């Protein structure tokens, strides 16, 4: 990357330039059981719920934990009963900085991406953002311990 200030790059870099091609999606009438199976087979923490290419919701691990686990739910109920309705969406040509401004304060780990017709095109994950940001500070990110002032009792760190 050129020697530009990070702030400038965040404003100029577009989401479509950093996303991965993986998109896990399902219709709202899929059962909760099938949704969890899909998340497991796809190794995904989310499902974008779409109907006729339009985003109607998102179902995440947090939704599963808060709304289904340890509760008396019918695992054959439709996913629409458990999803977060009308999630915030972005466009692939929005800036990375805009995505960070939305994802950070709201603690979003995934944001669906839609085109000019509001049709689902992809998803932006916080993992993609972290990988992108790590490129600016590779030495710091990869070499610092989680707590720089921490002193371990044994050489192995345990």
C-alpha positions in Angstrom: 0.0 0.0 0.0 1.2 3.5 -0.7 2.2 5.8 2.1 -1.2 7.4 2.6 -2.7 8.3 5.9 -5.0 5.5 7.2 -7.9 7.9 7.4 -7.7 8.8 3.7 -7.5 5.1 2.7 -10.5 4.3 4.8 -12.5 6.9 3.0 -11.3 5.9 -0.4 -11.2 2.1 -0.1 -14.5 0.6 -1.1 -16.2 -2.4 0.6 -16.2 -4.5 -2.6 -12.4 -4.3 -2.7 -12.0 -6.1 0.6 -14.9 -8.6 0.9 -14.6 -12.4 0.4 -16.9 -14.1 -2.1 -18.6 -16.2 0.6 -22.2 -15.4 1.2 -24.5 -17.7 3.3 -28.1 -17.0 2.7 -31.5 -18.7 3.1 -35.2 -17.9 2.7 -37.2 -16.9 5.8 -39.2 -20.1 5.8 -36.2 -22.4 6.4 -36.6 -24.1 9.7 -34.4 -23.1 12.7 -32.9 -26.7 12.7 -32.0 -26.4 9.0 -30.6 -22.9 9.5 -28.3 -24.2 12.3 -27.2 -27.1 10.1 -26.5 -24.6 7.3 -24.4 -22.5 9.6 -22.4 -25.6 10.7 -21.8 -27.0 7.2 -20.8 -23.5 5.9 -18.7 -22.8 9.0 -20.5 -19.5 9.3 -21.6 -17.3 12.1 -24.5 -15.8 10.1 -27.2 -16.3 7.6 -28.5 -13.4 5.5 -32.3 -14.1 5.2 -33.6 -13.0 1.8 -36.8 -13.3 -0.1 -36.8 -12.6 -3.9 -33.3 -11.2 -3.6 -34.4 -8.7 -0.9 -32.8 -8.8 2.5 -35.6 -9.3 5.1 -33.4 -10.3 8.1 -30.1 -11.7 9.4 -29.7 -14.6 11.7 -26.5 -14.8 13.7 -24.9 -16.9 16.4 -26.0 -14.2 18.9 -29.6 -14.6 17.8 -29.3 -18.4 18.3 -27.9 -18.0 21.8 -30.4 -15.3 22.9 -33.6 -16.6 21.2 -33.3 -20.3 21.0 -30.8 -22.0 23.2 -31.9 -23.0 26.6 -35.4 -22.1 25.7 -38.4 -24.3 24.8 -38.5 -23.7 21.1 -39.8 -25.7 18.2 -36.8 -26.4 16.1 -39.1 -26.8 13.1 -40.3 -23.2 13.4 -39.4 -20.9 10.6 -36.2 -18.9 10.9 -38.2 -15.7 10.5 -39.3 -16.2 14.1 -35.7 -15.9 15.4 -33.9 -13.6 12.9 -33.2 -9.9 13.4 -35.6 -8.1 11.1 -34.6 -5.4 8.6 -30.9 -5.3 9.4 -28.8 -2.4 8.4 -27.4 -2.8 4.9 -24.6 -1.2 3.0 -23.7 -1.0 -0.7 -20.5 -2.6 -2.1 -19.3 0.8 -3.2 -19.6 2.4 0.3 -16.4 3.2 2.0 -14.6 0.9 4.4 -14.7 3.8 6.8 -18.5 4.0 6.7 -18.7 0.3 7.4 -16.4 0.7 10.4 -18.5 3.7 11.7 -21.6 1.5 11.6 -20.2 -1.9 12.7 -18.1 -0.6 15.6 -20.7 1.2 17.8 -23.5 -1.2 16.9 -21.3 -4.3 17.5 -22.3 -5.8 14.1 -20.2 -8.6 12.9 -21.9 -9.0 9.6 -23.7 -6.4 7.3 -25.6 -7.5 4.2 -24.6 -5.7 1.0 -27.2 -4.7 -1.5 -27.1 -3.1 -5.0 -28.9 -0.1 -6.3 -32.1 -2.2 -6.6 -31.7 -3.3 -3.0 -31.0 -6.8 -4.2 -28.6 -8.9 -2.0 -25.2 -9.1 -3.4 -22.8 -10.2 -0.6 -22.0 -9.6 3.0 -19.3 -7.7 4.8 -17.8 -9.5 7.9 -15.8 -8.0 10.7 -13.2 -10.6 9.9 -12.7 -9.0 6.4 -12.3 -5.6 8.1 -9.8 -6.9 10.6 -7.7 -8.5 7.8 -7.8 -5.2 5.9 -6.8 -3.1 8.9 -4.1 -5.6 9.9 -2.3 -4.8 6.6 -1.5 -1.3 8.0 0.1 -2.5 11.2 1.4 -6.0 10.5 4.3 -5.9 12.9 2.1 -4.6 15.8 -0.7 -6.9 15.1 1.3 -10.1 14.7 4.0 -9.5 17.3 2.4 -8.0 20.3 1.0 -10.1 23.1 -2.6 -9.6 24.0 -1.6 -7.6 27.0 1.8 -5.9 26.3 2.6 -5.3 30.0 1.7 -8.9 31.1 4.5 -11.0 32.7 4.1 -14.7 32.4 4.9 -17.0 35.3 6.5 -19.6 33.0 8.5 -19.4 29.8 5.6 -21.2 27.9 3.2 -18.4 29.0 1.0 -20.8 31.0 
